[in-house]
Amino acid sequence: MAIPIRNTVFDKIKESGSLTDVELNKSLAKDGYVLADDRFNKILLDLEILGLIKVSWITKDERRIEVFVVEEEIDEIEQQNKEAMERDYEASFPGLEK
């Protein structure tokens, strides 16, 4: 079964972390994936809609493509509650000591 080109494009972006659309297109062409501009733009748009990448314009003709990283905010109170529940659970087994 063939891997969809969208996955290949995403893997290329993920490997480099951040690159321009020109660099990405050259890298794909080097690996044997020659894409028309409209197909290339459609793939980038799909990946951006899915929330996997972020595309921003650098110059009039060049775009920066980056992997979208979601920073997970840690709630301190939630973390403390979780730790307390774990301690209580471990303390509920009498006779077992670390």
Number of C-alpha atoms within 10 A of each C-alpha: 3 4 7 8 14 15 12 13 19 17 13 16 20 17 10 12 13 19 18 18 20 13 15 19 18 14 15 17 12 10 9 9 14 14 14 10 10 9 11 17 13 13 18 21 15 13 20 17 11 9 13 17 21 17 19 11 12 11 8 6 8 13 16 17 24 20 21 16 10 8 6 6 6 8 8 9 9 10 11 11 11 12 12 12 12 12 11 11 10 12 12 10 9 7 7 8 7 3
